[in-house]
Amino acid sequence: MRYGYWLPVFGGWLRNVEDEGMEASWDYVSRLARRSEEIGYDVTLIAELLLNDIKGIGAPSLDAWSTAAALAAVTRTLEIMVAVRPSFHPPALLAKQAANIDRISNGRLSLNVVSAWWKDEARRYGVTFDAHDDRYARTSEWLDVLDGAWSEPELDYAGKYYTIDDLVLEPKPVLRGGRRRPTIYAGGESDTAKHLIAAKCDAYVMHGDPPERIAPKIAELRELRDRASETLGVDLPPLQFGVAAYAIVRDSAEEARREIERITNVTPGSAGYGNYSDWILNTKLEQQVSLEDYSVSNRGLRAGLVGTAEQVAARVEEFSDAGVDLLLLQCSPQFEEMERFSAEVMPLVANAGALTGLVGYSEP
């Protein structure tokens, strides 16, 4: 299992807590990233939103791509997974920027391709916002241009959304040890999204759910991957699988339950509530999402990484058994809770034999 975390570019993850003690600043996120390398974390995911989805649109939020470039220069081992929305970035220009950051980091850049959901944000920034399936059609072409720019000496491309003539991109991303390009992660629960990911991406990132719901999703994507390989006539490498999860590690299950109650009382009028309906309207989710789910984003609590260190470690093992390669954690306050997870949970997972018979905490 690899451990990752969402970089707190919005100053926190809780829509009902105004100040979580983790400001949206370069000072905070750079200290966090450097420390995370020392305590066992492998990946940081830098979300890309130009407005603050969590604390309200008037609150500060860090730009994903300039932050990623800066982190590439001050970290040594951390994989820097930066989110990118195709409608916000022309693919050839993004390919150039990404290749440069990848070189700065010595081959540690990866992308989380997101087909966008926030219509109001796009309006405010003057960006085209397509209907759901049109966004994925654009993303498909965008990925073609990106891959071609990184692999071909010169690229010509003619599609519905993009036309490229005689593109030359040098230097290209770092290639070594079988790495043919920066890893492309993507998520989505619609059939359109899953077929695209199976054919053109390297990893599938899922919203939080318990292992018994995650396992069949992994099986489905593996089957779609095999079909895509047959259709394309190529041997696509196996997909990787990640899950978003909100972690609460406490000395007792009762303490963990009290923390859940504290962080899930989002009500109409909360800073992030206005974005809730926009998100639901512009996504195609497999399950109904409650305000309690939305309070910590990406259904993170449904993953069940909540309870004592022993319970959480047992749950991590269940995810590993289901086929998950990467956990992408949110927690609050981020610095302190990541330290706790590293000190108390990671060693137990490493010594998995001691966990037999333990059952992780889960909400009814």
Secondary structure, 3 states (H helix, E strand, C coil): CEEEEECCCCCCCCCCCCCCCCCCCHHHHHHHHHHHHHCCCCEEEECCCCCCCCCCCCCCCCCHHHHHHHHHHHCCCCEEEEEECHHHCCHHHHHHHHHHHHHHCCCCEEEEECCCCCHHHHHHCCCCCCCHHHHHHHHHHHHHHHHHHHHCCCEEEECCCCEEEEECCCCCCCCCCCCCCCCEEECCCCHHHHHHHHHHCCEEEECCCCHHHHHHHHHHHHHHHHHHHHHHCCCCCCCEEEEEEECEECCCHHHHHHHHHHHCCCCCCCCCHHHHHHHHHCCCCCCCCCHHHHCCCCCHHHHCCEECHHHHHHHHHHHHHHCCCEEEEECCCHHHHHHHHHHHHHHHHHCHHHHCCCCCCCCC
